[in-house]
C-alpha cells in the first residue's frame, strides 16, 4: 500500500482511519450507556457498507496508479546498445506532468552534471532573443542593420532578425580547418560578428535557404548586446538561466563565449528549459516567455526542400525559430520540437504526449545517426500513451 501513498490516496486513507476510529468509539459509547437503538443503527448494514465503499475507492485508486506505472526497460536496454554514440558516461531524463518517468545515470555523470551542449546552445540563445521580442525591444522582422550598420556597408542590408534565428541569413560559413582557425582568432563576439559582414560572402538571398551553421544565432546574440548594453552571458543568466533554476548552465566554460555553441548544462537544466517550452512559456508558475513567443519558435519557417548542407543526422527535419521541428501533424503544425546535436546528445519536447526528453553525454561522441534518434523516440512513444495527435 505504501507504493500508492500519493497526496490524493493519503487523504483517502486518513479519512478512512478517522471514520473507522469514530465508528468504533461510537459503538463502544452506545453499548456502555445501553443506547440500544443507536447501537443497532451503528452496527447496521448501511454504515458498514459505507465504510467498505470507502475502502474500495482507496483500493481502486491504488490499483489504477500501479497499473499506470510505465515499463521503461526496453528504453534502458536500447540505450545500452548505443555505446559508440553515447559513450559510457551519459544521463537520460524523461518527465511528464512534473513527474520523473525515467532516469538513467552513469556513476560519474548524473542528471545534475554539466555537459557540453554544442549546437543545442542555439535553442537557449533563441529563447533569450525572444524575451526581447516580448518586451517590444526587438521585432523578428527588424532589419539587422538597425543595430549592426556595418552590414549595410558590405551589401548585406536585407537580413532580418527572423532570418538570423531561422538559419536563413544566406551568409557563407567557414568549413573544416578554416572554421577551427577562424573560431580561435576572435577576441569578442563583436569582432566575430563584424567579420560576417566584411569577410563572408552571401551564398543565398536571405530567406531563400536554410544553412546549418552558427552565424545567425551569433548575429542575434550580438544584437541583444547592442540593445541591452550588457554582455550576452549576463543577459542569458538574468533572463533564462536563473529564472529556470538551471544551476549547472554556463556559456563561459570555454575560452570564449560563443552563443551558438559554447553552452554547458545538465540534463536536469535542459528539462527545466523544455518544461517551460511545453508549458507555453511558464515555469513553476512564473512566465518566462509569452505564449506567442513559444508558438513563434515552434512554427515552421522554411520548407524541407530548401534545407542546405545538413549533416546526415538532421536530414529530413525542418526548422522553426531557433529550434528543430522533428515531427508535425497532418496540417503541418509541429508536434515534436527540440535540438539534437551532432555528437550524441538529444533533447526534445513531445507536445502531443506532453513529455520532455533529455539525453546528455559527458563529452562529444562520434557523429549521431538519425536512425538512433528515431529508434529511441519510437520506443518512448510505445511506452507513453498517445494523446491522439495525428502525425504526418
N, C-alpha and C positions, 0 to 999 in steps of 0.2 A: 504493500500500500504506500510505502514511503516514496516509491517511484512516481506516484501520482499527486504528490503534495504541491500542486500549483496553488497560487493565491485563491483561485476560484474553488478548488476542491478543499482547501484548508478551511475556507469559510463554511462550506457544507458540513465538513467534519465537526467543526466547533458547534455549529447549530444543532447537529445530531446529538453531540455529547451533552449540551445544555438541556435539550429536550428530554433526553434519557434520564439525566440527573433529577430534573424537575418532576418527571413522571414517577420515578421511584420514591422520591421524598413525599409526593402527594399520596401515593398508595400507603406508605408507612403511616403518614399522618391520619388518613381516613380510617385505617384499620385500628390504630391505637385509640382513637376517640370514639370508635364504634359508629362511624358515619357510613352505614350500610349502603345507602343509595349512591353516595359519592364513590364508595369502593367499587360498587358494581359497574358504575359508568367508566371508571378508570381502567378496570380490568376487562372492559367490553372489547368487542372486535374492532370497532371503528377507530379507537385510539391506537390499538396495536397495529392495525393495518396502516395507519398514517405513519407510524414510526418505520414500519417495514418499507413503505414507499420512499421515505427519505433515504434509507439505506440503499435501496435500489437505484435511486438517482445518483448517489455517490459512486456506486459500483459501475454504472453505465458511463459516467463521466470519465472515470479512471480507465475503463476499457477502451473508450474511444481515443483517448490520448496515447495509450500504449500502442494501439493499432496504428495510430498516425506516425509513430516513430519510424524514420526512414532508414533503409539499409544502404549505407554508402560503401559497403565492402567492394562492389565492382569498381568504384572510382579509386579506392585505395589500391587495388590490385593493378589497375591500369597505370596509375602514377608510378608504381614500382617498375614498370616496364620501360619508362622513359628516362633512363639514366643518362643517355647521351645528350638529350635535350635539356634535362633539368639539373644534372649533376647529382651529388649526394646530399647537398645542403639546400633545402628549399622549404617554404611554408605555404600551405594552402588553407584558405578560409572561405567558407560559404555561409552567408547569413540571409535570413528571411524574417520579416516582421520583428526585427530587433533580436532574434534568437540565432545562436550558432547552430547550424545544421551539420556542419562537418569542419573538422580541424585536423590538419596533419602537419607535424613539425619535425625537424631534424634536431638531433642532440645539440648542435652548435648554431642552430638557426630557427628561432621560433617566430610566431606571428607579430612579435613586438620588435624584432631585429630589423635594422635598416639594411636595405639592399639597393643596388643601382637600378634606377628606373629607365635610363636611356631615353628613347623617343617618347615613352609614356609621360615624360615630364611635360610634353606639349599639352596634354589634357588639363593639367593643373594651371599652366600658363594661360590657356584659353579661358578657363573659369575666372581667373584674375581679371583679364581684359573685359569679360562680360560684366563684372561688377562695376566697372567704369561706365559701360553702356547703360546699366541700370540707373546710374546716377545722372545720366544725361551729359556726362563729361566727354563721352565718345559716342559715335554712331557707327554701326557696321558699314554704312555706306559713305563714311568720311573718306576723302582722298588723303593718302598718307602725306602728300606734300604740304598739307595744312600744318603738320607737326615736324616733318623732315624735308625742308625745302631743297636740300641737296639733290633729291631725286628728280626734281623738275629740271635741274641744271643738266642732267645726263639723260634726258629723254624718257624718263620713267614716271610720267605725271598722271597716268591713268589707273594706277594701282590703288585699290581701296583697302580699308581695314578688313572687310569681309574676305577679299582675295587673300590677304595675309593669313587669316585664320582657317581658310578653306584650302590652302595649298595651291592657290591659283595665281600667284604673282607673275609667273612666266619667266622669272629670273633664273638664269643658269647657275647651278651649284657645282662646286669643285668635286671631283671624284678621286678615289684611290689615294695615292701618296700625296697628291696635291691637296686633297681635303684635309689630311692629317697635318700637313705643313701649315696650311692657312689657319687652321683652328688654333695652333700653338703660337702664332705670331702676333695675336692681338692682345692689347693690354686692357681693353674695356669693351663692353657691349656697344658703346657708341662708335668706337673705332671699327668694330666688325661690321656693324650695320652701314656705316658710311662706305665701306668697301663694296657693299652690294650695289651702291649707286654708281661708283666710278670705276669698279674693276670687273663687274659681271655683265654679260650680255643678256638681252631679252630673247628667249627662245620661242616663246608663245605670247600672243596678246593676252593681257590679264583677263582672267575669267573664261578662257577657252580650253584650258588643260590643267589637270592636277599633276603635280610632280612631288615625289616623296623626298623631301629634304627639310632642313632646319630654317631656311631663310624666312619664311612667312611668320613663324612664331617668334623668332628673334626680332624681326621688324616690329611686330605688335607689342612685344615686351619693351622695346626701346621707346615706343610711343607712350606707354604707361609711365616711363621715367620722365619723359618730357612734360606730360600733363600734370603729374603728381609732384614733380620736382624732388622726388625721392628715388632711391635705388630700387631696382626690380625686386631684389630679395626682401628688402624691408616691406614693400607693399605686399608681397606674397605672404610673409609672416603675419602681417596685420589683418589681411582680408580673407585668407584661405586657411593657412596652416593652423594658427591659433584658434580661430572660431570652430574649426573642425576637430580640435584636440588631436592633431597629427603630430604627436610628440617626438617622433623619430625622423621627421621630414626636414630636409635642408636642400639648398641649391648651391652651397659653397663648400662641399666636401672635397671637391676637386680644386685644381689650381686656380680656376677662374669660373665665375658664374656664367652658365650658358642656359638661358631659359628653355631652349628646345631639347636639351639633352643631359644636363648635369644634375638633375634631381635625384635625391635618395629618399626612400621612405620604407616603412614596414608594410606588411600585408594588412595589419590592423588599421594603419593610417589610410591606406587606399580604400579599405572597406568603409571607413567613415566618410571619405570623399564620395564614394559611389552611392552610399546611403542617402547623402544629400541630393545627388542627382536623381535617384529613384523616387525620392520624396518631393520632387519638383522644387528643389532649392531650399528645403528646410532640414535642419539637423538639430536634434534634441530640442525641438520647439522653437528654435531660432532661425529666422530667414537669413540665408547666406547669399542666395541669388534669387531673382524674381522667377516666377513660373515661366514667364515669356522668355527669359534668358536661357533657361534649361531647354525649352521647346525649340528655340532657335539653334542651339547646339546640336540637337538631335535631328534636325531637318536636313534632308539630302541637299547638297549644294551642287552636285555635278553627276552626270550620267557615267556609269561604269565604263562606257566605251571611250571616255576622254581621260581615263587614268593612265598616266605615262610612267614608264621606267619603275614599276613597282617590284619590290622583292617578291619571290615566289610565295612567301608566307602570307602576303596580303592581296594577292591577285584574286579578283572576283568580288572583293569588298568595295564599298563606296564610302564617301566621306561627308561629314556634316561640318559643323563649325568647331574645329579643334578636337574632334573625336571621330572614330571609325563607326560606320553603320555596318554591323556584322550580319544582321538579318532584318527583313522587312515583311509587312503583311501584303495582302493581295492589292491593296491600294497604294503601295509604295511607301507606307509610313514605317519608320524604324520601330522594331520590336526588341532588338538586341543591339546595344551600343557599348563601345569600350575602347581599349587600346592595347592590343597585343604588341609587344616589342619584338624585335627581330631575334633576340637571343635568350629565349626560354621563358620569360615572364608573360603572364596573361591576366588581363583584368577586363571584366565585362559586367554589364547590368542587363538582366533579362526583365524588361518591363512587363512582358506578358505574364510570366510566372512570379514576378515580384521578388527576385533574389539577386544578391551580388556575389560575384566570384572573384577571388584574388589568389593568384599563384605567383609567388615571387621567389626567384632564385638568388642565392647568395652572391654569385658572380656571373658574368656573361658566359653563356654556353655557346655551343655550335648553333648556327642559324636555325631558327624554328621552322617547322614544316606546317603548312596549313592543315594537313591531314591530322597532325597531333591535336591542334585546337579543335577541329571538328569532332574527333573521336572523344575528347574529353567532354565537349558540350553535349554530345549525343547521350553519353552515359548519365550525365547530370539530369538531362531532360527526362530520361527514363525513370529517374528516381523521384524527382519533384513533380507533383501533379500538375498537369496542364490546366490553365485557367480559361482555355477556349479561344486564344488568339489564333487566327488563321494566317500562317506564314506563307510567303511566296514559295 
